[in-house]
Amino acid sequence: MTIREFKMPDVGEGLTEAEILKWFVQPGDTVTDGQVVCEVETAKAAVELPIPFDGVVHALLFEEGTTVDVGQVIISVQTGSGEAAEAPAQEIPAPAEAEEAAPAARQPVLVGYGVSEASTKRRPRKAPAPAVAAQNGTTAPVAAPAVPAAPVAPAVPAQPTGERPLAKPPVRKLAKDLGIDLASVVPTGDGGVVTREDVHAAAAAAIAPQAVPAAAAPAAPAPVAEAVAVSAAPAADPSARETRIPVKGVRKVTAQAMVGSAFTAPHVTEFITLDVTRTMKLVQELKDDPDLAGLRINPLLLIAKAVLVAIRRNPDVNASWDEAAQEIVLKHYVNLGIAAATPRGLIVPNIKDAHAKTLGELSESLSSLVATARDGKTSPADMQNGTITITNVGVFGVDTGTPILNPGESAILAVGAIKLQPWVHKGKVKPRQVTTLALSFDHRLIDGELGSKFLADIAAVLEHPRRLVTWS
């Protein structure tokens, strides 16, 4: 038998890490070439990874919720071929060692997990495996352990002096995030292994004194159950003054992109408030049109179409800035980005060649984009090469905002809430459907005149939607 290893691939352009969301196989399972073995989250996308060879799963090297660098081995597989295995990133025990470490009936476990200190030879890793912090309840909620019979009151040293504490990589990461020295933690796991609960107990011991008023001296240390409530569910405990959430995954990538955009492209934002009553009436008429039955018709569809018409009238807004060449690159196509709030954070997939689509095709593309984003299946390719973006903040009841450009794009349009407001219409004040648009643009590419004309054209189409035909 040969042990072959599968490394975390770069499933996007230049990605450096990905988080393992879910394993679809376990040690002992048979896998075939092309079979999906896990789902990972990269920079803004959830991607399924297929194994490139046949065999039997030997070990899963990282837990779900762990962030892994590209190039690190994530799973090892026993194969029947004589092919040479790749150089291991983490040494795998030889059969003799495995027999020595545990009974023959013992099932394979995650490498480095669940084995007592007395039966394991510790080996250095290339790098400690990062893990999901316990306080991030969205990806790795921590279940509260059973309440111990007595409060934590260790009477012996937590770890032998001079020895490195035994703990899983995720537990080490948790301790680091909570500011806990593992050497000071009392281990309760088999063979002296520090568990998550042990780290939470240590954190509670540090938090408890701060939560008690100075005038009240506690009779005994706080029980572990109270400590876990503070760490795992801080919102439920009014005594918790702060919660630290590690920045990772989608939020980390988005933050980096927004900072880069804000401090690279000189942003200008312009606003316009307009009457969209006619557009709202057209939305209803299109919904009732049997020729469009089955299509998703909403205001965003007509706003997207208005943006495309305005780009056709002002083609120079559809461009990008090439810093290296010091050139403006005019785009003769429109990859229309639609900002989407998903459970994993904000992502901006785009509709490729939106300028060439009919109203029906645009509706289908929007529906597919939203459904894919909601399911967390948006691919990195779907989020690349966007030219202009629409973000609909109106769905949150917000009137407007000053949106930040998606990196590499020339403009972004924020659409505010559509509300019934008093408006002068044909010389009289009447209740009309009114909204506010905000256009942010890169002032290196778009000057004030061009930006103003572009925004005014979008508004003109939405005020008189017949222009969708007359201006096309």
PyMOL commands that set and color helices and strands:
alter all, ss='L'
color gray80, all
select helices_A, chain A and resi 95-101+117-119+169-178+182-184+190-192+196-211+224-232+234-236+249-262+277-287+290-292+299-313+315-317+354-356+359-374+380-383+393-396+448-463+467-470
alter helices_A, ss='H'
color red, helices_A
select strands_A, chain A and resi 2-7+17-23+30-31+36-41+46-50+55-60+67-69+73-79+166-167+193-194+267-275+319-322+327-330+336-338+340-342+345-347+350-351+388-392+411-415+419-425+428-442
alter strands_A, ss='S'
color yellow, strands_A
deselect
rebuild
show_as cartoon
